[in-house]
């Protein structure tokens, strides 16, 4: 703890008192500015919604008049694709056409064009993302995941996307994720795609910040793609 404290003090160049708190002790804090890491460590074991336990704890800390960094409004987007899609639609953020399925028996498949993507609501690293070519394939995946709620999303014709990470008014990192194969697969590097830290599309820089401001975020990580890689 002493080594960690020395590192934090040097990194933030802190001129004020601070302390490092682990585990449940943090929930008793009041009137503090709290820096924390968003992670699965907040989740209960075997819980589908990994963000639920975290949001409950952050709400408790906010009720105790603490200032959170990242804010709870930032954290609401973490591994919660339903909330994210709702906000994209509400704020008119460009995104693939998406349906949040609550009950598959109520989906009008006559208005849906295959192939498309089926996505679990609470996942990362492309887990729970599947390309489907028919209603039958969707039903088979229902047996696998056993979740009533999921996303059906338009399949974008591309083999690369751009990960952009924003903190405040700065793009702190970016890289292209490229699928070099002929067959579709998620661009996540966990699936074998390569990362290219090359050219940044400067013409879109202000647009990325406009999206972040529109969503009311201070911290954001976007996956951005273009039809036919254009």
Wavefront OBJ file of the C-alpha trace (Angstrom):
o trace
v 0.000 0.000 0.000
v 2.884 2.383 0.740
v 4.423 1.788 -2.693
v 1.049 2.304 -4.365
v 0.439 5.499 -2.407
v 3.832 6.896 -3.441
v 3.100 6.073 -7.073
v -0.341 7.712 -6.990
v 1.053 10.856 -5.356
v 3.788 11.184 -7.970
v 1.442 10.390 -10.882
v -1.261 12.910 -9.954
v 1.224 15.412 -8.485
v -1.132 15.692 -5.533
v -0.828 18.640 -3.152
v -3.552 17.492 -0.816
v -4.171 14.606 1.550
v -5.483 11.362 0.096
v -5.968 7.771 1.093
v -6.383 4.465 -0.698
v -9.414 2.400 0.277
v -10.101 -1.197 -0.712
v -13.292 -3.250 -0.796
v -16.422 -2.517 1.208
v -14.719 0.190 3.281
v -15.169 2.538 0.325
v -18.971 2.387 0.679
v -18.800 4.262 3.993
v -17.036 7.310 2.482
v -18.821 10.670 2.585
v -18.113 14.098 1.032
v -15.060 12.815 -0.846
v -13.686 12.977 -4.370
v -13.301 9.337 -5.398
v -11.224 7.923 -8.251
v -11.998 4.291 -9.039
v -11.613 1.706 -11.781
v -14.607 0.358 -13.696
v -14.274 -3.426 -13.674
v -16.043 -6.740 -13.199
v -14.894 -6.804 -9.575
v -18.129 -4.955 -8.734
v -20.274 -7.798 -10.083
v -21.885 -10.595 -8.135
v -20.865 -14.108 -9.109
v -22.796 -15.585 -12.051
v -24.686 -12.343 -12.599
v -25.549 -11.676 -16.245
v -25.620 -7.894 -15.865
v -22.040 -7.126 -14.811
v -22.778 -3.419 -14.406
v -25.765 -3.810 -12.048
v -23.777 -4.283 -8.838
v -21.439 -1.450 -9.754
v -24.246 1.046 -10.430
v -25.875 0.127 -7.107
v -22.625 0.898 -5.254
v -21.984 4.108 -7.197
v -25.524 5.289 -6.441
v -24.863 4.713 -2.740
v -21.633 6.717 -2.910
v -23.354 9.576 -4.749
v -26.096 9.618 -2.099
v -23.318 10.167 0.460
v -22.370 13.379 -1.365
v -19.222 11.965 -2.973
v -17.911 13.131 -6.355
v -17.107 10.160 -8.575
v -14.473 9.917 -11.290
v -15.619 8.455 -13.658
v -19.147 9.679 -12.951
v -22.060 7.299 -12.576
v -23.468 8.630 -15.865
v -20.252 7.468 -17.574
v -20.416 4.081 -15.857
v -24.011 3.453 -16.962
v -22.724 2.714 -20.471
v -20.300 0.002 -19.320
v -21.246 -3.451 -20.665
v -24.865 -2.344 -21.043
v -25.656 -2.369 -24.747
v -29.384 -1.771 -24.239
v -28.788 1.489 -22.343
v -26.152 2.502 -24.891
v -28.465 1.942 -27.860
v -31.303 3.805 -26.130
v -29.013 6.801 -25.603
v -27.728 6.649 -29.193
v -31.302 6.774 -30.467
v -32.371 9.507 -28.033
v -29.336 11.713 -28.819
v -29.384 10.868 -32.554
v -25.899 9.357 -32.533
v -25.164 7.524 -35.831
v -25.326 3.770 -35.256
v -26.405 0.612 -37.102
v -30.156 0.018 -37.056
v -30.821 -1.907 -33.857
v -33.746 -3.639 -32.164
v -33.761 -4.301 -28.419
v -35.631 -7.606 -28.184
v -37.684 -8.055 -25.024
v -39.769 -10.988 -26.257
v -38.764 -12.842 -29.420
v -42.367 -13.916 -30.066
v -43.275 -10.253 -30.640
v -40.579 -9.568 -33.238
v -41.933 -8.974 -36.763
v -39.312 -10.842 -38.786
v -41.046 -9.911 -42.057
v -39.461 -6.463 -41.661
v -35.971 -7.778 -40.871
v -33.255 -8.402 -43.455
v -30.718 -11.173 -42.870
v -27.849 -11.590 -42.226
v -27.559 -9.507 -39.071
v -25.908 -9.589 -35.672
v -27.345 -10.980 -32.473
v -25.715 -9.440 -29.388
v -25.950 -10.210 -25.709
v -26.670 -7.057 -23.689
v -23.927 -7.409 -21.068
v -20.637 -8.519 -22.578
v -17.247 -7.345 -23.824
v -14.448 -8.540 -26.082
v -17.004 -9.705 -28.689
v -18.421 -12.312 -26.297
v -22.050 -13.013 -27.142
v -21.804 -11.471 -30.637
v -22.998 -13.786 -33.421
v -23.795 -13.391 -37.099
v -27.163 -14.972 -37.878
v -28.645 -15.807 -41.272
v -32.098 -17.019 -40.248
v -34.761 -17.056 -37.559
v -33.784 -20.661 -36.801
v -30.237 -19.605 -35.924
v -31.603 -16.987 -33.536
v -33.703 -19.615 -31.762
v -30.663 -21.906 -31.432
v -28.710 -19.082 -29.806
v -31.636 -18.547 -27.444
v -31.091 -22.067 -26.175
v -27.366 -21.351 -25.726
v -27.609 -18.027 -23.887
v -31.053 -18.463 -22.292
v -31.686 -14.701 -22.134
v -34.989 -13.143 -23.179
v -33.406 -9.730 -23.821
v -30.827 -9.240 -26.572
v -30.049 -7.034 -29.564
v -30.629 -7.613 -33.252
v -28.443 -5.251 -35.253
v -27.793 -4.348 -38.867
v -24.602 -5.947 -40.207
v -22.233 -3.270 -41.502
v -20.224 -4.206 -44.612
v -16.678 -3.657 -43.300
v -13.593 -5.506 -42.094
v -12.067 -2.819 -39.855
v -13.105 -0.340 -37.210
v -11.461 2.422 -35.228
v -11.247 2.338 -31.436
v -11.053 5.881 -30.064
v -10.536 6.525 -26.339
v -11.423 9.980 -25.014
v -10.816 11.453 -21.570
v -12.036 15.008 -21.101
v -10.915 17.105 -24.069
v -8.173 14.713 -25.231
v -8.009 11.626 -27.446
v -5.624 9.584 -25.326
v -5.430 6.557 -27.618
v -6.699 5.178 -30.902
v -6.049 2.171 -33.128
v -7.572 0.345 -36.083
v -8.742 -3.249 -35.584
v -8.495 -5.185 -38.837
v -9.930 -8.528 -39.892
v -7.610 -9.848 -42.625
v -9.809 -12.827 -43.506
v -12.534 -13.147 -46.119
v -15.170 -14.375 -43.665
v -16.984 -12.095 -41.205
v -15.852 -12.106 -37.607
v -15.866 -9.525 -34.796
v -12.994 -7.062 -35.081
v -12.026 -7.528 -31.441
v -8.358 -8.484 -31.189
v -9.400 -11.373 -28.937
v -10.818 -12.936 -32.118
v -7.567 -12.701 -34.052
v -7.815 -9.270 -35.661
v -4.663 -7.170 -35.800
v -4.174 -3.702 -34.305
v -2.781 -0.836 -36.382
v -1.778 2.346 -34.555
v -1.305 4.229 -37.820
v -3.091 7.184 -39.356
v -5.876 8.979 -37.513
v -8.770 10.406 -39.604
v -8.364 14.049 -38.550
v -11.486 15.177 -40.417
v -13.562 13.256 -37.821
v -11.795 14.512 -34.674
v -14.342 17.232 -33.813
v -17.195 14.865 -34.597
v -15.964 12.394 -31.962
v -15.857 15.161 -29.355
v -19.335 16.350 -30.390
v -20.696 12.840 -29.783
v -19.024 12.699 -26.377
v -20.486 16.067 -25.378
v -23.905 15.114 -26.724
v -23.909 11.975 -24.565
v -22.772 13.962 -21.515
v -19.646 11.827 -21.088
v -16.221 12.722 -19.735
v -14.703 9.309 -20.443
v -15.563 7.281 -23.539
v -14.252 4.475 -25.751
v -15.911 4.191 -29.151
v -15.796 1.592 -31.904
v -16.301 3.508 -35.141
v -16.738 2.027 -38.589
v -17.790 3.024 -42.094
v -19.805 1.133 -44.684
v -17.451 -0.651 -47.125
v -14.499 0.821 -45.141
v -15.167 4.195 -46.765
l 1 2 3 4 5 6 7 8 9 10 11 12 13 14 15 16 17 18 19 20 21 22 23 24 25 26 27 28 29 30 31 32 33 34 35 36 37 38 39 40 41 42 43 44 45 46 47 48 49 50 51 52 53 54 55 56 57 58 59 60 61 62 63 64 65 66 67 68 69 70 71 72 73 74 75 76 77 78 79 80 81 82 83 84 85 86 87 88 89 90 91 92 93 94 95 96 97 98 99 100 101 102 103 104 105 106 107 108 109 110 111 112 113 114 115 116 117 118 119 120 121 122 123 124 125 126 127 128 129 130 131 132 133 134 135 136 137 138 139 140 141 142 143 144 145 146 147 148 149 150 151 152 153 154 155 156 157 158 159 160 161 162 163 164 165 166 167 168 169 170 171 172 173 174 175 176 177 178 179 180 181 182 183 184 185 186 187 188 189 190 191 192 193 194 195 196 197 198 199 200 201 202 203 204 205 206 207 208 209 210 211 212 213 214 215 216 217 218 219 220 221 222 223 224 225 226 227 228 229 230
